[in-house]
Amino acid sequence: MKENKFTRIIAVLLCSIMFCCTSAYAAETRASERIDRSSVTLLKKTNGDLSISFSIRATGKMDVIGASSVKIQRNTLTGWVTEYTFTPANSAGIQTTDKVQHSATLTYSPAFTGKEYRVIAMIYVEDTSGMSTKELTSRVVTA
């Protein structure tokens, strides 16, 4: 009797785990139907500046492709604070038109040295049937 109860509990746990994994995979597929690949990198240059690079490859030719924003964030005692935001209005190179892929490199001089920084890039693609976005977070770098 005890063995039968144990077997049932294990079976229910395994079914629950499988159900959760399937749901997470399906959500990711729907979240970026026009985005094939994307990445963001943050590096510290020898002069202390931060170098931000991102790239995106769409599933086909897009009317607009790139990033809608690239936020430079600094770690504080209360959490991550946005120190600067690159947008298409203040940095024309972060988006382009009529392409399948796009990449850009941005440079930022941090306001503080010895602090941790990261980048949050909002990848953006748009074609005649709609748009897709994807948020990417870089690794943490000490400036």
Backbone torsions as a table, in degrees:
resi	resn	phi	psi	omega
1	MET	NA	-43.7	179.2
2	LYS	-64.8	-39.1	180.0
3	GLU	-65.1	-38.4	178.6
4	ASN	-64.7	-41.0	178.5
5	LYS	-65.5	-42.6	178.8
6	PHE	-61.9	-43.1	178.8
7	THR	-61.7	-41.5	178.4
8	ARG	-63.9	-42.3	-179.5
9	ILE	-63.5	-44.5	178.6
10	ILE	-62.1	-42.8	-179.9
11	ALA	-62.4	-42.4	178.8
12	VAL	-65.0	-42.3	178.9
13	LEU	-62.5	-44.9	179.4
14	LEU	-63.0	-41.6	177.5
15	CYS	-63.0	-40.0	178.8
16	SER	-63.3	-43.5	179.4
17	ILE	-63.3	-45.1	-180.0
18	MET	-63.2	-39.3	179.5
19	PHE	-63.8	-42.9	179.7
20	CYS	-64.2	-43.1	-179.1
21	CYS	-64.0	-41.4	-180.0
22	THR	-64.2	-41.7	-179.7
23	SER	-64.3	-43.3	-178.8
24	ALA	-64.2	-39.7	-179.9
25	TYR	-65.5	-42.6	-178.9
26	ALA	-64.6	-39.4	-180.0
27	ALA	-63.8	-41.4	179.4
28	GLU	-63.9	-39.4	-179.9
29	THR	-63.4	-43.6	-179.2
30	ARG	-71.5	-28.6	-173.8
31	ALA	-68.1	-23.1	-175.9
32	SER	-139.9	57.4	-175.7
33	GLU	-66.5	-20.8	179.4
34	ARG	-103.4	-7.1	-176.6
35	ILE	-103.8	119.3	179.3
36	ASP	-84.5	-54.4	-179.1
37	ARG	-142.9	149.9	175.2
38	SER	-158.3	153.4	179.1
39	SER	-156.4	158.1	174.5
40	VAL	-140.0	140.6	178.5
41	THR	-132.8	146.7	176.8
42	LEU	-129.8	125.7	180.0
43	LEU	-131.6	150.4	173.8
44	LYS	-95.1	126.0	178.0
45	LYS	-81.9	165.7	-178.3
46	THR	-64.1	-26.2	179.4
47	ASN	-85.9	2.5	178.0
48	GLY	97.5	-15.4	177.5
49	ASP	-69.3	160.1	175.8
50	LEU	-102.6	135.1	177.6
51	SER	-108.0	120.4	-179.2
52	ILE	-110.4	125.4	176.5
53	SER	-126.1	138.5	172.6
54	PHE	-138.5	154.0	176.5
55	SER	-142.8	153.2	-180.0
56	ILE	-146.5	139.8	174.0
57	ARG	-126.6	126.6	-179.3
58	ALA	-92.4	171.2	178.8
59	THR	-79.6	-9.2	178.2
60	GLY	-169.8	-176.8	-179.8
61	LYS	-67.1	128.6	-176.8
62	MET	-110.0	148.2	174.1
63	ASP	-66.5	-41.8	176.7
64	VAL	-135.2	135.3	178.9
65	ILE	-145.1	140.3	179.1
66	GLY	149.2	-136.4	178.6
67	ALA	-126.0	138.7	175.3
68	SER	-84.2	-24.3	173.8
69	SER	-160.4	151.1	174.5
70	VAL	-133.6	108.9	-176.4
71	LYS	-98.6	132.2	173.4
72	ILE	-97.2	119.6	-177.3
73	GLN	-118.6	144.2	179.0
74	ARG	-114.6	138.1	179.2
75	ASN	-80.4	128.2	177.5
76	THR	-122.8	178.7	178.5
77	LEU	-63.1	-25.7	-177.8
78	THR	-102.1	3.7	178.7
79	GLY	126.0	-167.7	-177.2
80	TRP	-82.2	130.8	-180.0
81	VAL	-118.5	132.0	178.0
82	THR	-75.7	121.2	-179.1
83	GLU	-93.8	-32.5	179.0
84	TYR	-157.9	148.7	177.4
85	THR	-128.5	121.4	170.9
86	PHE	-83.1	134.7	176.9
87	THR	-134.9	167.6	175.7
88	PRO	-59.4	-26.8	-179.9
89	ALA	-71.1	-34.2	-177.8
90	ASN	-109.6	-0.9	179.4
91	SER	-151.7	86.2	-172.1
92	ALA	-57.9	-25.5	-175.6
93	GLY	-75.6	-4.3	-175.9
94	ILE	-83.1	-8.7	174.7
95	GLN	-135.0	154.8	174.5
96	THR	-143.8	175.3	-177.6
97	THR	-124.2	155.6	174.7
98	ASP	53.7	47.9	179.9
99	LYS	-135.0	161.6	174.6
100	VAL	-92.7	-29.3	-179.6
101	GLN	-141.0	159.3	179.4
102	HIS	-154.7	146.7	173.6
103	SER	-144.3	154.8	179.5
104	ALA	-150.8	152.9	174.7
105	THR	-125.1	129.2	-178.6
106	LEU	-119.8	152.0	177.5
107	THR	-120.7	137.9	179.8
108	TYR	-136.5	133.2	175.0
109	SER	-94.5	111.2	-175.7
110	PRO	-65.4	146.9	179.8
111	ALA	-73.8	-24.3	-177.4
112	PHE	-129.7	142.5	174.2
113	THR	-100.4	154.6	179.7
114	GLY	77.4	6.5	179.8
115	LYS	-106.0	156.0	178.2
116	GLU	-83.7	136.4	178.5
117	TYR	-127.0	153.1	172.0
118	ARG	-146.1	167.8	179.4
119	VAL	-122.2	136.9	171.7
120	ILE	-115.2	112.0	-179.7
121	ALA	-107.2	128.1	175.4
122	MET	-98.2	100.8	-179.4
123	ILE	-73.9	141.4	-172.7
124	TYR	-141.4	132.0	171.4
125	VAL	-135.7	146.9	179.8
126	GLU	-145.6	135.1	172.3
127	ASP	-133.9	-173.4	-175.3
128	THR	-64.6	-21.8	-178.9
129	SER	-94.2	-3.6	177.9
130	GLY	147.1	-163.1	-178.6
131	MET	-138.3	159.4	175.4
132	SER	-137.2	146.3	176.0
133	THR	-131.0	158.7	177.3
134	LYS	-151.8	129.3	179.2
135	GLU	-91.9	127.7	179.2
136	LEU	-118.2	139.4	177.8
137	THR	-118.9	130.3	-179.7
138	SER	-79.7	173.8	171.6
139	ARG	-73.5	164.2	-179.3
140	VAL	-86.1	137.3	179.3
141	VAL	-128.0	139.2	174.9
142	THR	-92.7	123.1	-176.8
143	ALA	-82.9	NA	NA
